[in-house]
Amino acid sequence: MAEYELDTTVGVIACELPGAAELFRQHGIGFCCGGDVPLAEAAADAGIEAADLLARLQALELAARRDAPDGTGELIAHILERYHQTHRTDLEWLIPLAQKVEHVHGAHHSAPLGLADALVDLKDHLLPHMAREELALFPMMRHEPDPDIEHLIAGMRDDHACESRSLAVIEHLTHGFALPDGACRSWTALYVGVQKFCDDLVTHMHLENSVLFPRFSGIDASDGAAVARSVG
């Protein structure tokens, strides 16, 4: 389990742990611009017990792990079907919808100006990242891993860190997905869709960083075949 402590910043937790962002929103804890605040300090500012908040985060971590398929092959298939294809589909309609909302409501003080560009930037990073997993990393995991896999995984973790920063930008631009009074249907659909996309991406990255990737740490030439057999 990820070792989240009271000195872990809320920004890190929100972008790594499925469900944490919504938990923070419920308690009025900001995690985009003020994301470098330690959990203990954020809890105190929100008027809640830090230990209770940490316990709820640890419960979210356990729940995320229980939802992951046990077998490595099944987990990879789940990631491909549930997340890779879903991300591609979502971005295809979210980007033009963001452009429409910005164009129509750009004069509104709560307009998410820059959201479309942020989604395009994220797409430009995410799609090549997923392609590298599909063409190189996942086939190696499914067949016969070798020591080079750790270099591939390190690169994927770096990509995830970049994508997490993009999520923080999106959280900021949408004011925590808070819709203004009288928001039109397009604006409402945009925020519902982008929040779901962000939540999916956090879960996707968590499954890889905390469940899938650790299964391939310390691979050497002698045990790669054994790992490959366990995948099947």
C-alpha positions as CSV (number, residue, x, y, z in Angstrom):
1,M,0.0,0.0,0.0
2,A,1.2,3.5,-0.7
3,E,2.7,5.1,2.4
4,Y,0.7,8.2,2.7
5,E,1.5,10.0,5.9
6,L,0.4,13.2,7.6
7,D,3.3,15.1,6.0
8,T,2.4,13.9,2.5
9,T,1.1,16.9,0.5
10,V,-2.6,16.9,-0.6
11,G,-1.6,17.6,-4.2
12,V,0.4,14.4,-4.4
13,I,-2.4,12.3,-2.8
14,A,-5.2,13.8,-5.0
15,C,-3.4,12.9,-8.2
16,E,-2.3,9.5,-7.1
17,L,-5.2,7.9,-5.1
18,P,-8.6,7.2,-6.6
19,G,-11.3,9.0,-4.7
20,A,-9.0,11.3,-2.8
21,A,-9.8,14.3,-4.9
22,E,-13.5,14.0,-4.3
23,L,-12.9,13.4,-0.6
24,F,-10.9,16.6,-0.4
25,R,-13.6,18.6,-2.3
26,Q,-16.2,17.4,0.2
27,H,-14.1,18.9,3.0
28,G,-13.2,22.1,1.2
29,I,-9.5,21.1,0.9
30,G,-7.9,22.7,-2.1
31,F,-5.2,20.7,-3.9
32,C,-4.3,22.5,-7.1
33,C,-2.8,25.9,-6.4
34,G,-2.3,25.0,-2.7
35,G,-1.4,21.4,-3.3
36,D,2.0,21.6,-1.6
37,V,0.2,21.8,1.9
38,P,0.9,18.7,4.1
39,L,-2.2,16.6,4.9
40,A,-2.0,17.4,8.6
41,E,-2.1,21.2,7.9
42,A,-4.9,20.9,5.4
43,A,-7.0,18.9,7.8
44,A,-6.5,21.4,10.6
45,D,-7.4,24.3,8.2
46,A,-10.6,22.3,7.3
47,G,-11.5,21.7,10.9
48,I,-11.3,17.9,10.8
49,E,-9.1,15.3,12.6
50,A,-6.0,14.6,10.6
51,A,-5.9,11.0,11.8
52,D,-9.5,10.4,10.6
53,L,-8.8,11.9,7.2
54,L,-5.7,9.7,6.8
55,A,-7.7,6.6,7.8
56,R,-10.3,7.4,5.1
57,L,-7.5,7.8,2.5
58,Q,-6.0,4.4,3.6
59,A,-9.4,2.9,3.1
60,L,-9.6,4.3,-0.4
61,E,-6.2,2.7,-1.1
62,L,-7.4,-0.7,0.1
63,A,-10.6,-0.4,-2.0
64,A,-8.6,0.4,-5.1
65,R,-6.5,-2.6,-4.7
66,R,-9.5,-4.9,-4.1
67,D,-11.0,-3.8,-7.4
68,A,-7.8,-4.8,-9.4
69,P,-7.9,-8.2,-11.1
70,D,-5.5,-10.7,-9.5
71,G,-3.8,-12.1,-12.6
72,T,-1.3,-9.9,-14.4
73,G,-2.7,-10.8,-17.9
74,E,-6.2,-10.0,-16.7
75,L,-5.1,-6.7,-15.1
76,I,-3.4,-5.6,-18.4
77,A,-6.6,-6.5,-20.3
78,H,-8.6,-4.5,-17.8
79,I,-6.4,-1.5,-18.2
80,L,-6.6,-1.7,-22.0
81,E,-10.3,-2.1,-22.2
82,R,-11.5,0.1,-19.3
83,Y,-9.0,2.9,-19.5
84,H,-6.9,3.2,-22.7
85,Q,-9.9,3.0,-25.0
86,T,-12.1,5.1,-22.7
87,H,-9.5,7.9,-22.5
88,R,-9.2,8.1,-26.2
89,T,-13.0,8.2,-26.7
90,D,-13.5,10.8,-23.9
91,L,-10.9,13.2,-25.2
92,E,-12.4,13.2,-28.7
93,W,-15.6,14.8,-27.5
94,L,-14.3,16.7,-24.4
95,I,-11.9,18.9,-26.3
96,P,-14.3,20.3,-28.8
97,L,-16.9,20.8,-26.0
98,A,-14.4,22.7,-23.9
99,Q,-13.6,24.9,-27.0
100,K,-17.3,25.6,-27.4
101,V,-17.9,26.5,-23.7
102,E,-14.9,28.8,-23.7
103,H,-16.0,30.5,-26.9
104,V,-19.6,31.0,-25.7
105,H,-19.0,31.8,-22.1
106,G,-15.5,33.4,-22.3
107,A,-16.7,36.7,-20.7
108,H,-18.1,34.9,-17.6
109,H,-15.9,35.3,-14.5
110,S,-16.0,31.5,-13.9
111,A,-15.3,30.5,-17.5
112,P,-12.7,27.7,-17.7
113,L,-10.4,29.6,-20.0
114,G,-7.5,27.5,-21.1
115,L,-9.2,24.2,-20.4
116,A,-9.3,23.1,-24.0
117,D,-5.6,23.8,-24.4
118,A,-4.9,21.9,-21.2
119,L,-6.8,18.9,-22.5
120,V,-5.0,19.0,-25.8
121,D,-1.6,19.1,-24.0
122,L,-2.7,16.1,-21.9
123,K,-3.8,14.3,-25.0
124,D,-0.5,14.9,-26.7
125,H,1.3,13.3,-23.7
126,L,-1.2,10.6,-22.9
127,L,-1.8,9.0,-26.3
128,P,1.9,8.3,-27.1
129,H,2.3,7.1,-23.5
130,M,-0.5,4.5,-24.0
131,A,0.9,3.5,-27.4
132,R,4.3,2.8,-25.8
133,E,2.6,0.6,-23.2
134,E,0.5,-1.3,-25.9
135,L,3.4,-1.8,-28.3
136,A,6.4,-2.4,-26.0
137,L,5.7,-2.6,-22.3
138,F,2.6,-4.8,-22.1
139,P,3.8,-7.4,-24.7
140,M,7.0,-7.7,-22.7
141,M,5.0,-8.2,-19.5
142,R,2.8,-10.8,-21.1
143,H,5.7,-12.9,-22.6
144,E,9.2,-12.8,-21.2
145,P,10.2,-9.8,-19.2
146,D,13.9,-8.9,-19.0
147,P,16.0,-6.4,-17.1
148,D,15.2,-3.7,-19.7
149,I,11.6,-3.6,-18.4
150,E,12.7,-1.6,-15.4
151,H,13.9,1.2,-17.7
152,L,10.6,1.1,-19.5
153,I,8.6,1.3,-16.3
154,A,10.7,4.2,-15.0
155,G,9.8,6.1,-18.1
156,M,6.1,5.3,-17.6
157,R,6.3,6.6,-14.0
158,D,7.8,9.8,-15.3
159,D,5.0,10.2,-17.8
160,H,2.5,9.6,-15.0
161,A,4.1,12.4,-13.0
162,C,3.7,14.7,-15.9
163,E,0.0,13.7,-16.4
164,S,-0.6,14.3,-12.7
165,R,0.6,17.9,-13.1
166,S,-1.9,18.3,-16.0
167,L,-4.7,17.1,-13.7
168,A,-3.8,19.7,-11.1
169,V,-4.0,22.4,-13.9
170,I,-7.4,21.1,-15.0
171,E,-8.6,21.2,-11.4
172,H,-7.5,24.8,-11.1
173,L,-9.0,26.0,-14.4
174,T,-12.4,24.5,-13.6
175,H,-12.4,25.8,-10.0
176,G,-12.7,22.3,-8.7
177,F,-15.5,21.5,-11.2
178,A,-17.7,24.1,-9.5
179,L,-20.5,25.1,-11.9
180,P,-21.8,28.7,-11.7
181,D,-25.4,29.3,-11.1
182,G,-27.5,28.9,-14.3
183,A,-24.7,27.0,-16.1
184,C,-26.0,25.8,-19.5
185,R,-26.2,22.1,-20.4
186,S,-23.0,22.2,-22.4
187,W,-21.0,23.6,-19.5
188,T,-22.6,21.1,-17.1
189,A,-21.9,18.2,-19.5
190,L,-18.3,19.4,-19.9
191,Y,-17.6,19.4,-16.2
192,V,-19.3,16.1,-15.6
193,G,-17.3,14.6,-18.4
194,V,-13.9,16.1,-17.5
195,Q,-14.2,15.2,-13.9
196,K,-15.1,11.6,-14.8
197,F,-12.1,11.6,-17.2
198,C,-9.7,12.9,-14.5
199,D,-11.0,10.3,-12.0
200,D,-10.5,7.5,-14.5
201,L,-7.0,8.7,-15.2
202,V,-6.1,8.7,-11.5
203,T,-7.4,5.2,-11.1
204,H,-5.6,4.1,-14.3
205,M,-2.2,5.5,-13.1
206,H,-2.8,4.0,-9.6
207,L,-3.4,0.5,-11.0
208,E,-0.1,0.7,-12.9
209,N,2.1,2.5,-10.4
210,S,0.9,0.6,-7.3
211,V,-0.3,-2.8,-8.5
212,L,1.1,-3.7,-12.0
213,F,4.5,-2.1,-12.1
214,P,5.7,-3.5,-8.7
215,R,5.2,-7.0,-10.0
216,F,8.1,-6.5,-12.3
217,S,10.7,-5.0,-10.0
218,G,14.0,-6.8,-9.7
219,I,13.5,-8.8,-12.9
220,D,16.7,-10.5,-14.1
221,A,17.5,-12.8,-17.0
222,S,16.9,-16.0,-14.9
223,D,13.5,-15.2,-13.6
224,G,11.9,-13.4,-16.6
225,A,10.5,-16.7,-18.0
226,A,8.9,-17.5,-14.6
227,V,7.2,-14.2,-14.5
228,A,5.9,-14.7,-18.0
229,R,4.5,-18.1,-17.1
230,S,2.7,-16.5,-14.2
231,V,1.1,-14.0,-16.5
232,G,-0.6,-16.6,-18.5
